[in-house]
Amino acid sequence: MNVFRTLTTPRPLRDIEVRHPALQGAKSPMQTIGINPPSDGDERSGQEPGRDLLPLLAGAAVAVAGVGAVLALTDVDSPLRGPFTLFFLIAAPGAAVAAALHGLEPWGRTIASVAGAIAIDLLVAEGMLAVHRWSVHGGIAAVTVISSVILLLVVLKRMRKIRSRR
């Protein structure tokens, strides 16, 4: 009795198997992949050197802007209150305008978003002065609301575009 039985019976090679390059001694794609050191010491294979830096800087900017808004709204006496609040007043509407202008070139979008942020800040200040209701808290709140509305409109427009494609 045969103890070692095979589960498959030997069969002749099919036409496509007969012409396979490996039967003529060619290497398979996995055998030809080598590990080459990157050309520069800073680069990882397949990635740009500063690729991971942009999300880190964006997160730091959001944190600084948030701290600036909180410091301005809570009237904390800190030497960082002025610069962080100014950064918030430029970054929040600037990010909203930049999100709305996603079709432009990067430099053009940056310049337009900074100009838009300054315009939004000036319009809020002029509006508050015109109605004699000037306050720091009101200005921060108004800029936050306007920036949030712009971002919300951009998100809704993109969601509508995605739904229309489906």
Backbone as CSV, one residue per row, in Angstrom:
resi,resn,N_x,N_y,N_z,CA_x,CA_y,CA_z,C_x,C_y,C_z
1,MET,0.832,-1.178,0.000,0.000,0.000,0.000,0.882,1.249,0.000
2,ASN,0.512,2.229,-0.806,1.303,3.441,-0.970,0.935,4.427,0.139
3,VAL,1.865,4.684,1.042,1.617,5.593,2.155,1.685,7.040,1.690
4,PHE,2.583,7.358,0.778,2.753,8.728,0.289,1.989,8.901,-1.011
5,ARG,0.761,9.295,-0.894,-0.045,9.500,-2.090,0.016,10.969,-2.483
6,THR,-0.025,11.210,-3.738,-0.071,12.598,-4.208,-1.522,12.979,-4.425
7,LEU,-1.808,14.248,-4.159,-3.176,14.717,-4.321,-3.483,15.079,-5.764
8,THR,-2.464,15.418,-6.522,-2.697,15.751,-7.919,-1.946,14.774,-8.797
9,THR,-2.507,14.542,-9.910,-1.839,13.661,-10.854,-0.950,14.504,-11.745
10,PRO,0.191,13.994,-12.125,1.037,14.771,-13.028,0.340,14.926,-14.376
11,ARG,0.370,16.138,-14.876,-0.278,16.423,-16.151,0.728,17.131,-17.044
12,PRO,0.530,17.075,-18.311,1.458,17.772,-19.204,1.265,19.292,-19.085
13,LEU,2.319,20.035,-19.422,2.264,21.497,-19.369,1.338,22.024,-20.450
14,ARG,0.582,23.062,-20.078,-0.278,23.699,-21.062,0.573,24.560,-21.983
15,ASP,-0.044,25.034,-23.055,0.674,25.819,-24.054,1.276,27.081,-23.436
16,ILE,0.514,27.740,-22.595,1.018,28.973,-22.005,2.145,28.685,-21.014
17,GLU,2.089,27.553,-20.359,3.141,27.201,-19.416,4.431,26.815,-20.139
18,VAL,4.313,26.240,-21.293,5.489,25.850,-22.059,6.258,27.087,-22.507
19,ARG,5.549,28.166,-22.824,6.199,29.390,-23.301,6.609,30.333,-22.168
20,HIS,6.442,29.926,-20.923,6.762,30.819,-19.794,8.257,31.123,-19.772
21,PRO,8.632,32.401,-19.582,10.047,32.772,-19.614,10.886,32.112,-18.527
22,ALA,10.274,31.750,-17.420,11.048,31.139,-16.338,11.578,29.767,-16.741
23,LEU,10.900,29.075,-17.640,11.378,27.774,-18.087,12.623,27.895,-18.965
24,GLN,12.846,29.085,-19.556,14.043,29.310,-20.347,15.142,29.966,-19.514
25,GLY,14.963,30.060,-18.220,16.001,30.600,-17.356,15.846,32.069,-17.013
26,ALA,14.758,32.722,-17.432,14.553,34.142,-17.100,14.175,34.282,-15.636
27,LYS,14.574,35.396,-15.067,14.248,35.646,-13.666,12.839,36.198,-13.565
28,SER,12.177,35.885,-12.469,10.848,36.432,-12.229,11.000,37.873,-11.758
29,PRO,9.938,38.667,-11.825,10.048,40.074,-11.396,10.507,40.213,-9.946
30,MET,10.119,39.314,-9.091,10.521,39.421,-7.692,12.024,39.165,-7.526
31,GLN,12.615,38.379,-8.420,14.041,38.118,-8.324,14.875,39.277,-8.852
32,THR,14.277,40.140,-9.661,15.050,41.246,-10.223,14.975,42.510,-9.373
33,ILE,14.090,42.523,-8.374,13.987,43.703,-7.520,15.169,43.693,-6.557
34,GLY,15.923,44.740,-6.595,17.058,44.862,-5.690,16.840,46.016,-4.731
35,ILE,17.588,46.031,-3.687,17.511,47.127,-2.736,18.659,48.055,-3.047
36,ASN,18.318,49.191,-3.621,19.319,50.181,-3.962,19.311,51.278,-2.915
37,PRO,20.459,51.719,-2.493,20.467,52.823,-1.537,19.993,54.097,-2.221
38,PRO,19.319,54.991,-1.477,18.861,56.234,-2.086,20.031,57.081,-2.554
39,SER,19.771,57.912,-3.564,20.843,58.724,-4.133,21.338,59.757,-3.142
40,ASP,20.430,60.326,-2.336,20.821,61.270,-1.300,20.630,60.603,0.049
41,GLY,21.375,61.022,1.014,21.259,60.441,2.340,19.959,60.823,3.035
42,ASP,19.331,61.970,2.643,18.126,62.433,3.308,16.874,61.765,2.782
43,GLU,16.902,61.305,1.548,15.696,60.789,0.920,15.452,59.340,1.308
44,ARG,14.150,59.048,1.510,13.731,57.660,1.641,13.234,57.230,0.278
45,SER,13.218,55.962,0.031,12.843,55.511,-1.304,11.399,55.868,-1.596
46,GLY,11.176,56.603,-2.697,9.844,56.917,-3.154,9.205,58.120,-2.488
47,GLN,9.899,58.829,-1.614,9.304,59.977,-0.944,10.193,61.188,-1.073
48,GLU,9.558,62.338,-1.082,10.307,63.582,-1.094,10.798,63.872,0.319
49,PRO,11.906,64.599,0.461,12.440,64.821,1.797,11.517,65.620,2.711
50,GLY,10.789,66.611,2.214,9.953,67.436,3.058,8.489,67.050,3.049
51,ARG,8.176,65.849,2.601,6.782,65.439,2.441,6.063,65.325,3.778
52,ASP,6.721,64.851,4.802,6.100,64.704,6.101,6.113,66.003,6.896
53,LEU,6.818,66.999,6.437,6.941,68.248,7.165,5.703,69.121,7.029
54,LEU,5.032,69.092,5.890,3.881,69.952,5.658,2.722,69.669,6.618
55,PRO,2.297,68.423,6.834,1.231,68.193,7.813,1.637,68.588,9.233
56,LEU,2.894,68.420,9.558,3.366,68.820,10.876,3.274,70.334,11.053
57,LEU,3.694,71.087,10.040,3.603,72.544,10.110,2.154,73.018,10.123
58,ALA,1.290,72.348,9.381,-0.122,72.717,9.379,-0.743,72.489,10.751
59,GLY,-0.405,71.386,11.382,-0.905,71.120,12.727,-0.400,72.136,13.736
60,ALA,0.870,72.512,13.625,1.425,73.531,14.523,0.749,74.872,14.297
61,ALA,0.452,75.212,13.044,-0.224,76.484,12.750,-1.629,76.504,13.334
62,VAL,-2.336,75.386,13.231,-3.685,75.308,13.820,-3.610,75.461,15.329
63,ALA,-2.623,74.829,15.951,-2.472,74.935,17.402,-2.155,76.366,17.820
64,VAL,-1.236,77.011,17.135,-0.870,78.395,17.473,-2.068,79.320,17.271
65,ALA,-2.803,79.148,16.167,-3.972,79.990,15.915,-5.047,79.761,16.971
66,GLY,-5.265,78.514,17.343,-6.253,78.215,18.387,-5.870,78.816,19.718
67,VAL,-4.595,78.717,20.079,-4.127,79.326,21.322,-4.286,80.835,21.263
68,GLY,-4.013,81.440,20.120,-4.190,82.888,19.966,-5.632,83.307,20.157
69,ALA,-6.570,82.544,19.594,-7.987,82.875,19.761,-8.408,82.728,21.221
70,VAL,-7.961,81.670,21.867,-8.318,81.456,23.273,-7.714,82.544,24.157
71,LEU,-6.455,82.893,23.921,-5.827,83.947,24.716,-6.546,85.277,24.550
72,ALA,-7.000,85.580,23.335,-7.698,86.846,23.106,-9.090,86.838,23.734
73,LEU,-9.765,85.706,23.670,-11.126,85.639,24.207,-11.162,85.574,25.729
74,THR,-10.118,85.045,26.349,-10.114,84.911,27.812,-9.374,86.046,28.505
75,ASP,-8.840,86.996,27.771,-8.119,88.153,28.332,-6.965,87.751,29.242
76,VAL,-6.217,86.748,28.848,-5.055,86.321,29.616,-3.902,87.275,29.316
77,ASP,-3.255,87.755,30.366,-2.088,88.619,30.171,-0.875,87.746,29.897
78,SER,-0.456,87.727,28.647,0.673,86.911,28.232,1.402,87.653,27.119
79,PRO,2.718,87.537,27.082,3.434,88.178,25.979,3.136,87.523,24.625
80,LEU,2.581,86.319,24.627,2.261,85.631,23.378,0.868,85.972,22.858
81,ARG,0.091,86.686,23.647,-1.295,86.984,23.257,-1.353,87.776,21.953
82,GLY,-0.580,88.824,21.819,-0.608,89.660,20.618,-0.174,88.931,19.361
83,PRO,1.020,88.305,19.363,1.448,87.617,18.130,0.557,86.432,17.754
84,PHE,0.122,85.662,18.757,-0.717,84.501,18.446,-2.092,84.930,17.947
85,THR,-2.637,86.014,18.518,-3.936,86.504,18.053,-3.819,87.063,16.638
86,LEU,-2.761,87.788,16.356,-2.540,88.287,14.997,-2.399,87.127,14.015
87,PHE,-1.698,86.079,14.435,-1.567,84.902,13.579,-2.934,84.276,13.320
88,PHE,-3.785,84.212,14.354,-5.133,83.679,14.163,-5.922,84.533,13.184
89,LEU,-5.818,85.857,13.328,-6.588,86.759,12.468,-6.142,86.696,11.015
90,ILE,-4.929,86.251,10.755,-4.470,86.070,9.373,-4.698,84.626,8.908
91,ALA,-4.437,83.656,9.780,-4.471,82.247,9.369,-5.890,81.715,9.181
92,ALA,-6.819,82.065,10.053,-8.165,81.490,9.953,-8.868,81.905,8.655
93,PRO,-9.008,83.206,8.370,-9.648,83.533,7.088,-8.770,83.192,5.885
94,GLY,-7.447,83.212,6.074,-6.555,82.840,4.976,-6.729,81.387,4.574
95,ALA,-6.863,80.508,5.567,-7.078,79.083,5.266,-8.429,78.872,4.598
96,ALA,-9.439,79.616,5.043,-10.767,79.478,4.437,-10.753,79.942,2.976
97,VAL,-10.118,81.061,2.717,-10.048,81.567,1.341,-9.194,80.638,0.483
98,ALA,-8.108,80.113,1.043,-7.259,79.192,0.288,-8.015,77.915,-0.070
99,ALA,-8.861,77.440,0.834,-9.661,76.248,0.535,-10.659,76.531,-0.581
100,ALA,-11.174,77.749,-0.611,-12.132,78.106,-1.660,-11.458,78.271,-3.013
101,LEU,-10.168,78.586,-3.021,-9.439,78.828,-4.275,-8.526,77.659,-4.639
102,HIS,-8.992,76.437,-4.450,-8.118,75.274,-4.652,-7.703,75.060,-6.100
103,GLY,-8.291,75.753,-7.041,-7.934,75.565,-8.444,-6.747,76.397,-8.901
104,LEU,-6.291,77.337,-8.089,-5.183,78.203,-8.486,-3.833,77.531,-8.261
105,GLU,-2.816,78.122,-8.861,-1.443,77.690,-8.598,-1.097,77.973,-7.139
106,PRO,-0.149,77.244,-6.546,0.146,77.422,-5.117,0.540,78.839,-4.722
107,TRP,1.422,79.490,-5.515,1.837,80.845,-5.144,0.692,81.828,-5.282
108,GLY,-0.074,81.710,-6.331,-1.215,82.592,-6.522,-2.267,82.413,-5.441
109,ARG,-2.487,81.155,-5.062,-3.452,80.881,-3.996,-2.973,81.444,-2.672
110,THR,-1.670,81.351,-2.398,-1.122,81.891,-1.151,-1.295,83.403,-1.088
111,ILE,-0.940,84.077,-2.170,-1.061,85.539,-2.194,-2.524,85.959,-2.091
112,ALA,-3.403,85.288,-2.828,-4.822,85.632,-2.787,-5.434,85.339,-1.416
113,SER,-4.998,84.271,-0.763,-5.566,83.947,0.544,-5.100,84.930,1.619
114,VAL,-3.854,85.372,1.562,-3.387,86.383,2.516,-4.110,87.703,2.279
115,ALA,-4.271,88.087,1.021,-5.005,89.321,0.709,-6.465,89.207,1.134
116,GLY,-7.062,88.053,0.925,-8.445,87.837,1.353,-8.584,87.874,2.860
117,ALA,-7.604,87.317,3.570,-7.639,87.343,5.033,-7.559,88.766,5.552
118,ILE,-6.683,89.557,4.975,-6.568,90.962,5.393,-7.854,91.714,5.061
119,ALA,-8.448,91.435,3.907,-9.701,92.099,3.534,-10.829,91.724,4.493
120,ILE,-10.919,90.466,4.865,-11.960,90.040,5.814,-11.756,90.721,7.155
121,ASP,-10.510,90.758,7.639,-10.229,91.420,8.917,-10.594,92.899,8.858
122,LEU,-10.237,93.574,7.778,-10.540,94.992,7.653,-12.044,95.242,7.536
123,LEU,-12.744,94.398,6.812,-14.195,94.569,6.699,-14.892,94.352,8.036
124,VAL,-14.429,93.376,8.809,-14.999,93.165,10.149,-14.733,94.383,11.024
125,ALA,-13.510,94.901,10.996,-13.172,96.069,11.813,-13.977,97.295,11.383
126,GLU,-14.083,97.524,10.081,-14.855,98.669,9.605,-16.333,98.534,9.953
127,GLY,-16.864,97.337,9.819,-18.268,97.118,10.166,-18.532,97.362,11.641
128,MET,-17.638,96.895,12.491,-17.814,97.113,13.929,-17.669,98.581,14.285
129,LEU,-16.753,99.283,13.651,-16.594,100.718,13.912,-17.784,101.508,13.387
130,ALA,-18.343,101.087,12.263,-19.474,101.803,11.674,-20.717,101.737,12.558
131,VAL,-20.916,100.625,13.245,-22.096,100.487,14.110,-21.764,100.799,15.567
132,HIS,-20.556,101.307,15.815,-20.104,101.688,17.162,-20.181,100.517,18.146
133,ARG,-19.794,99.342,17.722,-19.788,98.147,18.566,-18.411,97.489,18.548
134,TRP,-17.365,98.265,18.657,-16.022,97.721,18.592,-15.685,96.979,19.867
135,SER,-15.215,95.739,19.733,-14.679,94.973,20.864,-13.754,93.898,20.305
136,VAL,-12.768,93.568,21.111,-11.826,92.531,20.688,-12.536,91.191,20.599
137,HIS,-13.349,90.892,21.600,-14.058,89.605,21.592,-14.995,89.498,20.392
138,GLY,-15.699,90.582,20.094,-16.596,90.584,18.938,-15.857,90.419,17.624
139,GLY,-14.684,91.042,17.507,-13.894,90.905,16.281,-13.389,89.495,16.079
140,ILE,-12.886,88.901,17.165,-12.412,87.505,17.074,-13.574,86.583,16.718
141,ALA,-14.719,86.792,17.370,-15.882,85.951,17.096,-16.368,86.133,15.661
142,ALA,-16.388,87.376,15.175,-16.861,87.624,13.809,-15.936,86.994,12.775
143,VAL,-14.628,87.121,12.967,-13.671,86.510,12.033,-13.804,84.988,12.074
144,THR,-14.003,84.434,13.269,-14.171,82.978,13.398,-15.425,82.516,12.667
145,VAL,-16.524,83.235,12.838,-17.776,82.847,12.185,-17.657,82.969,10.667
146,ILE,-17.097,84.049,10.191,-16.960,84.235,8.737,-16.058,83.156,8.142
147,SER,-14.947,82.870,8.807,-14.038,81.823,8.308,-14.709,80.459,8.330
148,SER,-15.465,80.179,9.390,-16.159,78.895,9.484,-17.225,78.758,8.414
149,VAL,-17.942,79.832,8.124,-18.972,79.786,7.079,-18.339,79.542,5.713
150,ILE,-17.229,80.207,5.441,-16.548,79.991,4.155,-16.086,78.543,4.031
151,LEU,-15.475,78.014,5.091,-15.031,76.611,5.055,-16.202,75.650,4.922
152,LEU,-17.299,75.932,5.614,-18.476,75.076,5.515,-19.040,75.079,4.101
153,LEU,-19.080,76.236,3.466,-19.565,76.312,2.085,-18.660,75.535,1.125
154,VAL,-17.357,75.608,1.357,-16.419,74.861,0.510,-16.634,73.365,0.683
155,VAL,-16.793,72.914,1.921,-17.005,71.485,2.178,-18.322,71.020,1.559
156,LEU,-19.383,71.806,1.721,-20.670,71.431,1.124,-20.598,71.374,-0.393
157,LYS,-19.872,72.313,-1.006,-19.728,72.305,-2.465,-18.980,71.065,-2.934
158,ARG,-17.931,70.698,-2.214,-17.165,69.498,-2.597,-17.988,68.234,-2.398
159,MET,-18.780,68.190,-1.321,-19.632,67.013,-1.107,-20.688,66.898,-2.195
160,ARG,-21.253,68.030,-2.606,-22.240,68.021,-3.677,-21.601,67.568,-4.985
161,LYS,-20.371,67.983,-5.238,-19.678,67.583,-6.460,-19.396,66.082,-6.444
162,ILE,-19.019,65.551,-5.278,-18.751,64.120,-5.166,-20.036,63.322,-5.368
163,ARG,-21.133,63.794,-4.806,-22.398,63.093,-4.977,-22.872,63.128,-6.422
164,SER,-22.635,64.235,-7.112,-23.075,64.324,-8.506,-22.251,63.400,-9.407
165,ARG,-21.029,63.107,-9.049,-20.198,62.187,-9.841,-20.679,60.756,-9.707
166,ARG,-21.223,60.427,-8.548,-21.715,59.055,-8.335,-23.011,58.901,-9.026
